[in-house]
Amino acid sequence: MLPLWARFTSGPFRARLAQGGHFFPFTPYGQGVLLEELVASLPR
């Protein structure tokens, strides 16, 4: 299901499935995952 979101952008797309459901960013685990993804998306 996540890969289907790729058609809604003209830029690069990648998907990562994280445990915790829709509200995972509000859990300690989810915050770590979100931070990892944000840092990985920054230009080097």
mmCIF entry with sequence, helices, sheets and N, C-alpha, C, O atoms, coordinates in Angstrom:
data_MODEL
# 
_entry.id   MODEL 
# 
_entity.id                         1 
_entity.type                       polymer 
_entity.pdbx_number_of_molecules   1 
# 
_entity_poly.entity_id                      1 
_entity_poly.type                           'polypeptide(L)' 
_entity_poly.nstd_linkage                   no 
_entity_poly.nstd_monomer                   no 
_entity_poly.pdbx_seq_one_letter_code       MLPLWARFTSGPFRARLAQGGHFFPFTPYGQGVLLEELVASLPR 
_entity_poly.pdbx_seq_one_letter_code_can   MLPLWARFTSGPFRARLAQGGHFFPFTPYGQGVLLEELVASLPR 
_entity_poly.pdbx_strand_id                 A 
# 
loop_
_entity_poly_seq.entity_id 
_entity_poly_seq.num 
_entity_poly_seq.mon_id 
_entity_poly_seq.hetero 
1 1  MET n 
1 2  LEU n 
1 3  PRO n 
1 4  LEU n 
1 5  TRP n 
1 6  ALA n 
1 7  ARG n 
1 8  PHE n 
1 9  THR n 
1 10 SER n 
1 11 GLY n 
1 12 PRO n 
1 13 PHE n 
1 14 ARG n 
1 15 ALA n 
1 16 ARG n 
1 17 LEU n 
1 18 ALA n 
1 19 GLN n 
1 20 GLY n 
1 21 GLY n 
1 22 HIS n 
1 23 PHE n 
1 24 PHE n 
1 25 PRO n 
1 26 PHE n 
1 27 THR n 
1 28 PRO n 
1 29 TYR n 
1 30 GLY n 
1 31 GLN n 
1 32 GLY n 
1 33 VAL n 
1 34 LEU n 
1 35 LEU n 
1 36 GLU n 
1 37 GLU n 
1 38 LEU n 
1 39 VAL n 
1 40 ALA n 
1 41 SER n 
1 42 LEU n 
1 43 PRO n 
1 44 ARG n 
# 
_struct_asym.id          A 
_struct_asym.entity_id   1 
# 
loop_
_struct_conf.conf_type_id 
_struct_conf.id 
_struct_conf.pdbx_PDB_helix_id 
_struct_conf.beg_label_comp_id 
_struct_conf.beg_label_asym_id 
_struct_conf.beg_label_seq_id 
_struct_conf.pdbx_beg_PDB_ins_code 
_struct_conf.end_label_comp_id 
_struct_conf.end_label_asym_id 
_struct_conf.end_label_seq_id 
_struct_conf.pdbx_end_PDB_ins_code 
_struct_conf.beg_auth_comp_id 
_struct_conf.beg_auth_asym_id 
_struct_conf.beg_auth_seq_id 
_struct_conf.end_auth_comp_id 
_struct_conf.end_auth_asym_id 
_struct_conf.end_auth_seq_id 
_struct_conf.pdbx_PDB_helix_class 
_struct_conf.details 
_struct_conf.pdbx_PDB_helix_length 
HELX_P HELX_P1 AA1 LEU A 2  ? PHE A 8  ? LEU A 2  PHE A 8  5 ? 7  
HELX_P HELX_P2 AA2 GLY A 21 ? PHE A 26 ? GLY A 21 PHE A 26 5 ? 6  
HELX_P HELX_P3 AA3 PRO A 28 ? SER A 41 ? PRO A 28 SER A 41 1 ? 14 
# 
_struct_conf_type.id          HELX_P 
_struct_conf_type.criteria    ? 
_struct_conf_type.reference   ? 
# 
loop_
_atom_site.group_PDB 
_atom_site.id 
_atom_site.type_symbol 
_atom_site.label_atom_id 
_atom_site.label_alt_id 
_atom_site.label_comp_id 
_atom_site.label_asym_id 
_atom_site.label_entity_id 
_atom_site.label_seq_id 
_atom_site.pdbx_PDB_ins_code 
_atom_site.Cartn_x 
_atom_site.Cartn_y 
_atom_site.Cartn_z 
_atom_site.occupancy 
_atom_site.B_iso_or_equiv 
_atom_site.pdbx_formal_charge 
_atom_site.auth_seq_id 
_atom_site.auth_comp_id 
_atom_site.auth_asym_id 
_atom_site.auth_atom_id 
_atom_site.pdbx_PDB_model_num 
ATOM 1   N N  . MET A 1 1  ? 0.812  -1.194 0.000  1.00 0.00 ? 1  MET A N  1 
ATOM 2   C CA . MET A 1 1  ? 0.000  0.000  0.000  1.00 0.00 ? 1  MET A CA 1 
ATOM 3   C C  . MET A 1 1  ? 0.862  1.269  0.000  1.00 0.00 ? 1  MET A C  1 
ATOM 4   O O  . MET A 1 1  ? 0.564  2.209  -0.737 1.00 0.00 ? 1  MET A O  1 
ATOM 5   N N  . LEU A 1 2  ? 1.910  1.311  0.801  1.00 0.00 ? 2  LEU A N  1 
ATOM 6   C CA . LEU A 1 2  ? 2.751  2.509  0.857  1.00 0.00 ? 2  LEU A CA 1 
ATOM 7   C C  . LEU A 1 2  ? 3.356  2.888  -0.488 1.00 0.00 ? 2  LEU A C  1 
ATOM 8   O O  . LEU A 1 2  ? 3.364  4.074  -0.818 1.00 0.00 ? 2  LEU A O  1 
ATOM 9   N N  . PRO A 1 3  ? 3.860  1.952  -1.278 1.00 0.00 ? 3  PRO A N  1 
ATOM 10  C CA . PRO A 1 3  ? 4.454  2.337  -2.567 1.00 0.00 ? 3  PRO A CA 1 
ATOM 11  C C  . PRO A 1 3  ? 3.487  3.087  -3.488 1.00 0.00 ? 3  PRO A C  1 
ATOM 12  O O  . PRO A 1 3  ? 3.934  3.805  -4.382 1.00 0.00 ? 3  PRO A O  1 
ATOM 13  N N  . LEU A 1 4  ? 2.199  2.940  -3.294 1.00 0.00 ? 4  LEU A N  1 
ATOM 14  C CA . LEU A 1 4  ? 1.232  3.649  -4.130 1.00 0.00 ? 4  LEU A CA 1 
ATOM 15  C C  . LEU A 1 4  ? 1.320  5.165  -3.951 1.00 0.00 ? 4  LEU A C  1 
ATOM 16  O O  . LEU A 1 4  ? 0.901  5.914  -4.834 1.00 0.00 ? 4  LEU A O  1 
ATOM 17  N N  . TRP A 1 5  ? 1.857  5.624  -2.825 1.00 0.00 ? 5  TRP A N  1 
ATOM 18  C CA . TRP A 1 5  ? 2.009  7.055  -2.596 1.00 0.00 ? 5  TRP A CA 1 
ATOM 19  C C  . TRP A 1 5  ? 3.023  7.680  -3.544 1.00 0.00 ? 5  TRP A C  1 
ATOM 20  O O  . TRP A 1 5  ? 2.997  8.894  -3.745 1.00 0.00 ? 5  TRP A O  1 
ATOM 21  N N  . ALA A 1 6  ? 3.906  6.898  -4.127 1.00 0.00 ? 6  ALA A N  1 
ATOM 22  C CA . ALA A 1 6  ? 4.948  7.422  -5.014 1.00 0.00 ? 6  ALA A CA 1 
ATOM 23  C C  . ALA A 1 6  ? 4.363  8.196  -6.185 1.00 0.00 ? 6  ALA A C  1 
ATOM 24  O O  . ALA A 1 6  ? 4.995  9.134  -6.670 1.00 0.00 ? 6  ALA A O  1 
ATOM 25  N N  . ARG A 1 7  ? 3.196  7.836  -6.644 1.00 0.00 ? 7  ARG A N  1 
ATOM 26  C CA . ARG A 1 7  ? 2.626  8.524  -7.813 1.00 0.00 ? 7  ARG A CA 1 
ATOM 27  C C  . ARG A 1 7  ? 2.143  9.944  -7.483 1.00 0.00 ? 7  ARG A C  1 
ATOM 28  O O  . ARG A 1 7  ? 1.790  10.695 -8.393 1.00 0.00 ? 7  ARG A O  1 
ATOM 29  N N  . PHE A 1 8  ? 2.121  10.319 -6.209 1.00 0.00 ? 8  PHE A N  1 
ATOM 30  C CA . PHE A 1 8  ? 1.664  11.646 -5.817 1.00 0.00 ? 8  PHE A CA 1 
ATOM 31  C C  . PHE A 1 8  ? 2.797  12.649 -5.660 1.00 0.00 ? 8  PHE A C  1 
ATOM 32  O O  . PHE A 1 8  ? 2.586  13.747 -5.146 1.00 0.00 ? 8  PHE A O  1 
ATOM 33  N N  . THR A 1 9  ? 3.988  12.284 -6.095 1.00 0.00 ? 9  THR A N  1 
ATOM 34  C CA . THR A 1 9  ? 5.125  13.194 -6.019 1.00 0.00 ? 9  THR A CA 1 
ATOM 35  C C  . THR A 1 9  ? 5.929  13.132 -7.307 1.00 0.00 ? 9  THR A C  1 
ATOM 36  O O  . THR A 1 9  ? 5.942  12.113 -7.997 1.00 0.00 ? 9  THR A O  1 
ATOM 37  N N  . SER A 1 10 ? 6.586  14.214 -7.616 1.00 0.00 ? 10 SER A N  1 
ATOM 38  C CA . SER A 1 10 ? 7.473  14.225 -8.778 1.00 0.00 ? 10 SER A CA 1 
ATOM 39  C C  . SER A 1 10 ? 8.929  14.056 -8.332 1.00 0.00 ? 10 SER A C  1 
ATOM 40  O O  . SER A 1 10 ? 9.830  13.925 -9.161 1.00 0.00 ? 10 SER A O  1 
ATOM 41  N N  . GLY A 1 11 ? 9.144  14.060 -7.021 1.00 0.00 ? 11 GLY A N  1 
ATOM 42  C CA . GLY A 1 11 ? 10.484 13.917 -6.484 1.00 0.00 ? 11 GLY A CA 1 
ATOM 43  C C  . GLY A 1 11 ? 10.776 12.486 -6.066 1.00 0.00 ? 11 GLY A C  1 
ATOM 44  O O  . GLY A 1 11 ? 9.981  11.582 -6.324 1.00 0.00 ? 11 GLY A O  1 
ATOM 45  N N  . PRO A 1 12 ? 11.914 12.282 -5.421 1.00 0.00 ? 12 PRO A N  1 
ATOM 46  C CA . PRO A 1 12 ? 12.279 10.947 -4.957 1.00 0.00 ? 12 PRO A CA 1 
ATOM 47  C C  . PRO A 1 12 ? 11.276 10.447 -3.913 1.00 0.00 ? 12 PRO A C  1 
ATOM 48  O O  . PRO A 1 12 ? 10.681 11.234 -3.177 1.00 0.00 ? 12 PRO A O  1 
ATOM 49  N N  . PHE A 1 13 ? 11.109 9.160  -3.868 1.00 0.00 ? 13 PHE A N  1 
ATOM 50  C CA . PHE A 1 13 ? 10.171 8.564  -2.918 1.00 0.00 ? 13 PHE A CA 1 
ATOM 51  C C  . PHE A 1 13 ? 10.765 7.280  -2.360 1.00 0.00 ? 13 PHE A C  1 
ATOM 52  O O  . PHE A 1 13 ? 11.366 6.489  -3.088 1.00 0.00 ? 13 PHE A O  1 
ATOM 53  N N  . ARG A 1 14 ? 10.589 7.086  -1.066 1.00 0.00 ? 14 ARG A N  1 
ATOM 54  C CA . ARG A 1 14 ? 10.916 5.805  -0.440 1.00 0.00 ? 14 ARG A CA 1 
ATOM 55  C C  . ARG A 1 14 ? 9.930  5.601  0.694  1.00 0.00 ? 14 ARG A C  1 
ATOM 56  O O  . ARG A 1 14 ? 9.414  6.561  1.264  1.00 0.00 ? 14 ARG A O  1 
ATOM 57  N N  . ALA A 1 15 ? 9.679  4.366  1.010  1.00 0.00 ? 15 ALA A N  1 
ATOM 58  C CA . ALA A 1 15 ? 8.712  4.036  2.055  1.00 0.00 ? 15 ALA A CA 1 
ATOM 59  C C  . ALA A 1 15 ? 9.395  3.190  3.117  1.00 0.00 ? 15 ALA A C  1 
ATOM 60  O O  . ALA A 1 15 ? 10.273 2.380  2.823  1.00 0.00 ? 15 ALA A O  1 
ATOM 61  N N  . ARG A 1 16 ? 8.977  3.394  4.344  1.00 0.00 ? 16 ARG A N  1 
ATOM 62  C CA . ARG A 1 16 ? 9.478  2.586  5.471  1.00 0.00 ? 16 ARG A CA 1 
ATOM 63  C C  . ARG A 1 16 ? 8.280  2.285  6.360  1.00 0.00 ? 16 ARG A C  1 
ATOM 64  O O  . ARG A 1 16 ? 7.601  3.198  6.831  1.00 0.00 ? 16 ARG A O  1 
ATOM 65  N N  . LEU A 1 17 ? 8.031  1.034  6.579  1.00 0.00 ? 17 LEU A N  1 
ATOM 66  C CA . LEU A 1 17 ? 6.926  0.623  7.425  1.00 0.00 ? 17 LEU A CA 1 
ATOM 67  C C  . LEU A 1 17 ? 7.400  0.545  8.868  1.00 0.00 ? 17 LEU A C  1 
ATOM 68  O O  . LEU A 1 17 ? 8.358  -0.163 9.176  1.00 0.00 ? 17 LEU A O  1 
ATOM 69  N N  . ALA A 1 18 ? 6.729  1.271  9.748  1.00 0.00 ? 18 ALA A N  1 
ATOM 70  C CA . ALA A 1 18 ? 7.095  1.297  11.166 1.00 0.00 ? 18 ALA A CA 1 
ATOM 71  C C  . ALA A 1 18 ? 5.938  0.765  12.001 1.00 0.00 ? 18 ALA A C  1 
ATOM 72  O O  . ALA A 1 18 ? 4.774  0.955  11.649 1.00 0.00 ? 18 ALA A O  1 
ATOM 73  N N  . GLN A 1 19 ? 6.252  0.113  13.083 1.00 0.00 ? 19 GLN A N  1 
ATOM 74  C CA . GLN A 1 19 ? 5.229  -0.398 13.984 1.00 0.00 ? 19 GLN A CA 1 
ATOM 75  C C  . GLN A 1 19 ? 4.600  0.750  14.765 1.00 0.00 ? 19 GLN A C  1 
ATOM 76  O O  . GLN A 1 19 ? 5.247  1.768  15.012 1.00 0.00 ? 19 GLN A O  1 
ATOM 77  N N  . GLY A 1 20 ? 3.367  0.588  15.142 1.00 0.00 ? 20 GLY A N  1 
ATOM 78  C CA . GLY A 1 20 ? 2.723  1.572  15.996 1.00 0.00 ? 20 GLY A CA 1 
ATOM 79  C C  . GLY A 1 20 ? 1.482  2.199  15.408 1.00 0.00 ? 20 GLY A C  1 
ATOM 80  O O  . GLY A 1 20 ? 0.799  2.975  16.078 1.00 0.00 ? 20 GLY A O  1 
ATOM 81  N N  . GLY A 1 21 ? 1.182  1.873  14.167 1.00 0.00 ? 21 GLY A N  1 
ATOM 82  C CA . GLY A 1 21 ? -0.029 2.401  13.576 1.00 0.00 ? 21 GLY A CA 1 
ATOM 83  C C  . GLY A 1 21 ? 0.090  3.872  13.194 1.00 0.00 ? 21 GLY A C  1 
ATOM 84  O O  . GLY A 1 21 ? 1.186  4.427  13.112 1.00 0.00 ? 21 GLY A O  1 
ATOM 85  N N  . HIS A 1 22 ? -1.042 4.474  12.967 1.00 0.00 ? 22 HIS A N  1 
ATOM 86  C CA . HIS A 1 22 ? -1.122 5.837  12.469 1.00 0.00 ? 22 HIS A CA 1 
ATOM 87  C C  . HIS A 1 22 ? -0.472 6.857  13.418 1.00 0.00 ? 22 HIS A C  1 
ATOM 88  O O  . HIS A 1 22 ? 0.046  7.878  12.966 1.00 0.00 ? 22 HIS A O  1 
ATOM 89  N N  . PHE A 1 23 ? -0.498 6.590  14.701 1.00 0.00 ? 23 PHE A N  1 
ATOM 90  C CA . PHE A 1 23 ? 0.014  7.554  15.685 1.00 0.00 ? 23 PHE A CA 1 
ATOM 91  C C  . PHE A 1 23 ? 1.419  7.224  16.173 1.00 0.00 ? 23 PHE A C  1 
ATOM 92  O O  . PHE A 1 23 ? 1.818  7.667  17.250 1.00 0.00 ? 23 PHE A O  1 
ATOM 93  N N  . PHE A 1 24 ? 2.176  6.446  15.390 1.00 0.00 ? 24 PHE A N  1 
ATOM 94  C CA . PHE A 1 24 ? 3.513  6.046  15.835 1.00 0.00 ? 24 PHE A CA 1 
ATOM 95  C C  . PHE A 1 24 ? 4.430  7.219  16.148 1.00 0.00 ? 24 PHE A C  1 
ATOM 96  O O  . PHE A 1 24 ? 5.290  7.067  17.015 1.00 0.00 ? 24 PHE A O  1 
ATOM 97  N N  . PRO A 1 25 ? 4.307  8.404  15.492 1.00 0.00 ? 25 PRO A N  1 
ATOM 98  C CA . PRO A 1 25 ? 5.234  9.491  15.829 1.00 0.00 ? 25 PRO A CA 1 
ATOM 99  C C  . PRO A 1 25 ? 5.097  10.000 17.262 1.00 0.00 ? 25 PRO A C  1 
ATOM 100 O O  . PRO A 1 25 ? 5.965  10.720 17.757 1.00 0.00 ? 25 PRO A O  1 
ATOM 101 N N  . PHE A 1 26 ? 4.016  9.626  17.920 1.00 0.00 ? 26 PHE A N  1 
ATOM 102 C CA . PHE A 1 26 ? 3.787  10.099 19.286 1.00 0.00 ? 26 PHE A CA 1 
ATOM 103 C C  . PHE A 1 26 ? 4.282  9.116  20.339 1.00 0.00 ? 26 PHE A C  1 
ATOM 104 O O  . PHE A 1 26 ? 4.035  9.295  21.531 1.00 0.00 ? 26 PHE A O  1 
ATOM 105 N N  . THR A 1 27 ? 4.986  8.068  19.889 1.00 0.00 ? 27 THR A N  1 
ATOM 106 C CA . THR A 1 27 ? 5.568  7.100  20.818 1.00 0.00 ? 27 THR A CA 1 
ATOM 107 C C  . THR A 1 27 ? 7.085  7.286  20.812 1.00 0.00 ? 27 THR A C  1 
ATOM 108 O O  . THR A 1 27 ? 7.631  7.797  19.834 1.00 0.00 ? 27 THR A O  1 
ATOM 109 N N  . PRO A 1 28 ? 7.771  6.887  21.869 1.00 0.00 ? 28 PRO A N  1 
ATOM 110 C CA . PRO A 1 28 ? 9.243  7.013  21.871 1.00 0.00 ? 28 PRO A CA 1 
ATOM 111 C C  . PRO A 1 28 ? 9.891  6.288  20.685 1.00 0.00 ? 28 PRO A C  1 
ATOM 112 O O  . PRO A 1 28 ? 10.801 6.824  20.053 1.00 0.00 ? 28 PRO A O  1 
ATOM 113 N N  . TYR A 1 29 ? 9.424  5.070  20.385 1.00 0.00 ? 29 TYR A N  1 
ATOM 114 C CA . TYR A 1 29 ? 9.952  4.322  19.236 1.00 0.00 ? 29 TYR A CA 1 
ATOM 115 C C  . TYR A 1 29 ? 9.714  5.104  17.946 1.00 0.00 ? 29 TYR A C  1 
ATOM 116 O O  . TYR A 1 29 ? 10.626 5.266  17.135 1.00 0.00 ? 29 TYR A O  1 
ATOM 117 N N  . GLY A 1 30 ? 8.501  5.583  17.763 1.00 0.00 ? 30 GLY A N  1 
ATOM 118 C CA . GLY A 1 30 ? 8.140  6.297  16.548 1.00 0.00 ? 30 GLY A CA 1 
ATOM 119 C C  . GLY A 1 30 ? 8.910  7.587  16.380 1.00 0.00 ? 30 GLY A C  1 
ATOM 120 O O  . GLY A 1 30 ? 9.266  7.951  15.259 1.00 0.00 ? 30 GLY A O  1 
ATOM 121 N N  . GLN A 1 31 ? 9.171  8.277  17.457 1.00 0.00 ? 31 GLN A N  1 
ATOM 122 C CA . GLN A 1 31 ? 9.939  9.520  17.375 1.00 0.00 ? 31 GLN A CA 1 
ATOM 123 C C  . GLN A 1 31 ? 11.350 9.234  16.884 1.00 0.00 ? 31 GLN A C  1 
ATOM 124 O O  . GLN A 1 31 ? 11.910 10.006 16.107 1.00 0.00 ? 31 GLN A O  1 
ATOM 125 N N  . GLY A 1 32 ? 11.920 8.130  17.336 1.00 0.00 ? 32 GLY A N  1 
ATOM 126 C CA . GLY A 1 32 ? 13.257 7.738  16.866 1.00 0.00 ? 32 GLY A CA 1 
ATOM 127 C C  . GLY A 1 32 ? 13.255 7.407  15.384 1.00 0.00 ? 32 GLY A C  1 
ATOM 128 O O  . GLY A 1 32 ? 14.164 7.805  14.655 1.00 0.00 ? 32 GLY A O  1 
ATOM 129 N N  . VAL A 1 33 ? 12.241 6.684  14.936 1.00 0.00 ? 33 VAL A N  1 
ATOM 130 C CA . VAL A 1 33 ? 12.125 6.337  13.521 1.00 0.00 ? 33 VAL A CA 1 
ATOM 131 C C  . VAL A 1 33 ? 11.964 7.599  12.684 1.00 0.00 ? 33 VAL A C  1 
ATOM 132 O O  . VAL A 1 33 ? 12.624 7.763  11.658 1.00 0.00 ? 33 VAL A O  1 
ATOM 133 N N  . LEU A 1 34 ? 11.093 8.477  13.123 1.00 0.00 ? 34 LEU A N  1 
ATOM 134 C CA . LEU A 1 34 ? 10.849 9.717  12.389 1.00 0.00 ? 34 LEU A CA 1 
ATOM 135 C C  . LEU A 1 34 ? 12.121 10.557 12.307 1.00 0.00 ? 34 LEU A C  1 
ATOM 136 O O  . LEU A 1 34 ? 12.440 11.094 11.247 1.00 0.00 ? 34 LEU A O  1 
ATOM 137 N N  . LEU A 1 35 ? 12.840 10.672 13.403 1.00 0.00 ? 35 LEU A N  1 
ATOM 138 C CA . LEU A 1 35 ? 14.088 11.427 13.406 1.00 0.00 ? 35 LEU A CA 1 
ATOM 139 C C  . LEU A 1 35 ? 15.112 10.805 12.456 1.00 0.00 ? 35 LEU A C  1 
ATOM 140 O O  . LEU A 1 35 ? 15.789 11.524 11.720 1.00 0.00 ? 35 LEU A O  1 
ATOM 141 N N  . GLU A 1 36 ? 15.228 9.484  12.466 1.00 0.00 ? 36 GLU A N  1 
ATOM 142 C CA . GLU A 1 36 ? 16.150 8.799  11.546 1.00 0.00 ? 36 GLU A CA 1 
ATOM 143 C C  . GLU A 1 36 ? 15.813 9.125  10.096 1.00 0.00 ? 36 GLU A C  1 
ATOM 144 O O  . GLU A 1 36 ? 16.701 9.408  9.291  1.00 0.00 ? 36 GLU A O  1 
ATOM 145 N N  . GLU A 1 37 ? 14.540 9.084  9.773  1.00 0.00 ? 37 GLU A N  1 
ATOM 146 C CA . GLU A 1 37 ? 14.116 9.349  8.394  1.00 0.00 ? 37 GLU A CA 1 
ATOM 147 C C  . GLU A 1 37 ? 14.356 10.809 8.000  1.00 0.00 ? 37 GLU A C  1 
ATOM 148 O O  . GLU A 1 37 ? 14.779 11.086 6.878  1.00 0.00 ? 37 GLU A O  1 
ATOM 149 N N  . LEU A 1 38 ? 14.091 11.726 8.905  1.00 0.00 ? 38 LEU A N  1 
ATOM 150 C CA . LEU A 1 38 ? 14.330 13.132 8.603  1.00 0.00 ? 38 LEU A CA 1 
ATOM 151 C C  . LEU A 1 38 ? 15.811 13.415 8.380  1.00 0.00 ? 38 LEU A C  1 
ATOM 152 O O  . LEU A 1 38 ? 16.181 14.116 7.438  1.00 0.00 ? 38 LEU A O  1 
ATOM 153 N N  . VAL A 1 39 ? 16.648 12.871 9.242  1.00 0.00 ? 39 VAL A N  1 
ATOM 154 C CA . VAL A 1 39 ? 18.095 13.069 9.101  1.00 0.00 ? 39 VAL A CA 1 
ATOM 155 C C  . VAL A 1 39 ? 18.593 12.436 7.789  1.00 0.00 ? 39 VAL A C  1 
ATOM 156 O O  . VAL A 1 39 ? 19.429 13.019 7.098  1.00 0.00 ? 39 VAL A O  1 
ATOM 157 N N  . ALA A 1 40 ? 18.080 11.251 7.451  1.00 0.00 ? 40 ALA A N  1 
ATOM 158 C CA . ALA A 1 40 ? 18.489 10.573 6.224  1.00 0.00 ? 40 ALA A CA 1 
ATOM 159 C C  . ALA A 1 40 ? 18.066 11.358 4.983  1.00 0.00 ? 40 ALA A C  1 
ATOM 160 O O  . ALA A 1 40 ? 18.690 11.223 3.931  1.00 0.00 ? 40 ALA A O  1 
ATOM 161 N N  . SER A 1 41 ? 17.030 12.164 5.089  1.00 0.00 ? 41 SER A N  1 
ATOM 162 C CA . SER A 1 41 ? 16.543 12.902 3.929  1.00 0.00 ? 41 SER A CA 1 
ATOM 163 C C  . SER A 1 41 ? 17.289 14.223 3.704  1.00 0.00 ? 41 SER A C  1 
ATOM 164 O O  . SER A 1 41 ? 17.122 14.852 2.660  1.00 0.00 ? 41 SER A O  1 
ATOM 165 N N  . LEU A 1 42 ? 18.105 14.645 4.670  1.00 0.00 ? 42 LEU A N  1 
ATOM 166 C CA . LEU A 1 42 ? 18.841 15.901 4.526  1.00 0.00 ? 42 LEU A CA 1 
ATOM 167 C C  . LEU A 1 42 ? 19.943 15.760 3.493  1.00 0.00 ? 42 LEU A C  1 
ATOM 168 O O  . LEU A 1 42 ? 20.572 14.707 3.389  1.00 0.00 ? 42 LEU A O  1 
ATOM 169 N N  . PRO A 1 43 ? 20.178 16.818 2.728  1.00 0.00 ? 43 PRO A N  1 
ATOM 170 C CA . PRO A 1 43 ? 21.297 16.769 1.762  1.00 0.00 ? 43 PRO A CA 1 
ATOM 171 C C  . PRO A 1 43 ? 22.625 16.607 2.515  1.00 0.00 ? 43 PRO A C  1 
ATOM 172 O O  . PRO A 1 43 ? 22.804 17.138 3.611  1.00 0.00 ? 43 PRO A O  1 
ATOM 173 N N  . ARG A 1 44 ? 23.509 15.892 1.925  1.00 0.00 ? 44 ARG A N  1 
ATOM 174 C CA . ARG A 1 44 ? 24.820 15.667 2.558  1.00 0.00 ? 44 ARG A CA 1 
ATOM 175 C C  . ARG A 1 44 ? 25.850 16.604 1.994  1.00 0.00 ? 44 ARG A C  1 
ATOM 176 O O  . ARG A 1 44 ? 27.010 16.565 2.402  1.00 0.00 ? 44 ARG A O  1 
# 
